[in-house]
Amino acid sequence: MEIVCLGLNHRTAPVEVRERFAVSISQQGKTAQEFITLAGISEGVVISTCNRTEFYLAVEDPKKAFEAVEIRLAEEVQSAS
């Protein structure tokens, strides 16, 4: 099992991008639970503030988990547009 972190912050992305990936406090637990349903992810935590959004995940295969999360986030951002 490995822990991976996927995120962005005020140094790595402009505010317009951070806004698209922000997760409200009331949705953070739900989002973490949704990630657990993805292939190879057994646990997850979401942290989202005005300056950063981070996803911490316990995974078996980091590459496979990253690909699953990337697809999930792309779908979410696309549906919000």
C-alpha positions as a printed NumPy array, in Angstrom:
array([[  0.   ,   0.   ,   0.   ],
       [  1.277,   3.463,  -0.881],
       [  0.083,   6.962,  -0.048],
       [ -0.132,   9.391,  -2.96 ],
       [ -1.037,  13.055,  -3.055],
       [ -2.524,  14.815,  -6.046],
       [ -3.15 ,  18.508,  -5.717],
       [ -2.718,  22.079,  -6.758],
       [ -2.111,  25.307,  -4.894],
       [ -1.513,  29.037,  -5.296],
       [  2.016,  28.362,  -6.559],
       [  1.095,  25.744,  -9.163],
       [ -2.209,  27.017, -10.582],
       [ -3.985,  30.334, -11.109],
       [ -7.14 ,  31.072,  -9.128],
       [ -9.38 ,  30.244, -12.12 ],
       [ -8.024,  26.683, -12.182],
       [ -8.142,  26.267,  -8.403],
       [-11.795,  27.33 ,  -8.416],
       [-12.653,  24.543, -10.872],
       [-11.154,  21.906,  -8.569],
       [-12.339,  23.33 ,  -5.235],
       [-14.402,  20.982,  -3.058],
       [-16.753,  22.529,  -0.506],
       [-16.45 ,  21.467,   3.118],
       [-19.821,  19.731,   2.937],
       [-18.683,  17.7  ,  -0.107],
       [-15.168,  16.7  ,   1.003],
       [-16.239,  13.467,   2.708],
       [-18.498,  12.513,  -0.189],
       [-15.713,  13.17 ,  -2.692],
       [-13.286,  11.037,  -0.686],
       [-15.86 ,   8.219,  -0.622],
       [-16.302,   8.513,  -4.403],
       [-12.555,   8.091,  -4.904],
       [-12.627,   4.905,  -2.824],
       [-14.937,   3.378,  -5.432],
       [-12.245,   3.836,  -8.091],
       [ -9.925,   0.985,  -8.989],
       [ -7.117,   0.351,  -6.54 ],
       [ -7.982,   3.083,  -4.021],
       [ -8.756,   1.862,  -0.51 ],
       [ -8.798,   5.113,   1.479],
       [ -8.979,   8.814,   0.719],
       [ -8.948,  12.276,   2.242],
       [ -9.795,  15.563,   0.536],
       [ -8.467,  18.922,   1.706],
       [ -9.701,  22.048,  -0.033],
       [ -9.106,  25.647,   1.034],
       [ -9.039,  28.946,  -0.836],
       [ -5.404,  28.338,  -1.818],
       [ -5.212,  24.595,  -2.401],
       [ -7.022,  21.35 ,  -3.128],
       [ -5.327,  18.067,  -2.293],
       [ -6.378,  14.447,  -2.567],
       [ -4.504,  11.977,  -0.338],
       [ -5.095,   8.383,  -1.333],
       [ -4.024,   4.965,  -0.072],
       [ -3.472,   2.86 ,  -3.186],
       [ -2.121,  -0.468,  -4.361],
       [ -0.887,   0.764,  -7.759],
       [ -0.085,   4.516,  -7.883],
       [ -0.086,   4.722, -11.678],
       [ -3.456,   2.988, -12.014],
       [ -4.972,   5.079,  -9.205],
       [ -3.644,   8.327, -10.671],
       [ -5.17 ,   7.488, -14.057],
       [ -8.547,   6.71 , -12.452],
       [ -8.514,   9.956, -10.45 ],
       [ -7.425,  11.962, -13.483],
       [-10.371,  10.621, -15.506],
       [-12.792,  11.244, -12.615],
       [-11.611,  14.839, -12.13 ],
       [-11.728,  15.568, -15.87 ],
       [-15.332,  14.331, -15.984],
       [-16.254,  16.474, -12.992],
       [-14.644,  19.634, -14.353],
       [-16.172,  19.056, -17.791],
       [-19.676,  18.559, -16.369],
       [-19.328,  21.758, -14.31 ],
       [-18.544,  23.809, -17.432]])
